[in-house]
Amino acid sequence: VSDVSERFLNELPGTVAVITSDGRMIVGTLKGFDQTINLILDESHERVFSSSQGVEQVVLGLYIVRGDNVAVIGEIDEETDSALDLGNIRAEPLNSVVH
């Protein structure tokens, strides 16, 4: 394990957002990962975007995301995120990643 990976393991970020290669957005608490970027998320939910209604949050609970399906992962600022009014946000769903 490299020094960067070891430091990251010791200081796992709290809440993360994962954009999958099929265009889904999954938010949860990062509990662990491995060398192929398989992710273990706890207390997770999927945010489903729609241009006609607010963001729907589908509860997933403890969830594993396969590393080959991770397009982007980033830490969420929980204070900013909790201030969002997801019921009034309108957005087109994300497209799949094209290789």
Phi, psi and omega in degrees: 000130180288165179299321180295314180297318181296318178296318179297318179299322182285339182231053180305135176296158180287267184271133178233157171248133178242125171261123182270163182294343176265011171090012179271152175243118181242129181243133179188179179272120181289117180258337180178168177202167177234188185294343178258016178063025167295133185246141172250118179245137176247157180050045187264159175210154175262135175262117182257117183269149180213144178278349183251344180215171182295175180288126176268137178249115181260118182290130179246333182074223176286125191218141176248129176250122178295139183302324181286356178255001180271120175265314182214142172226137179210153180284141179260133171281108188297326179294313179295318182297319182290340179277348180289139174263083186299333180293340180252004180272128177245133180201148174291142174300150178288146174278162174293155175286131179256127181265000000 
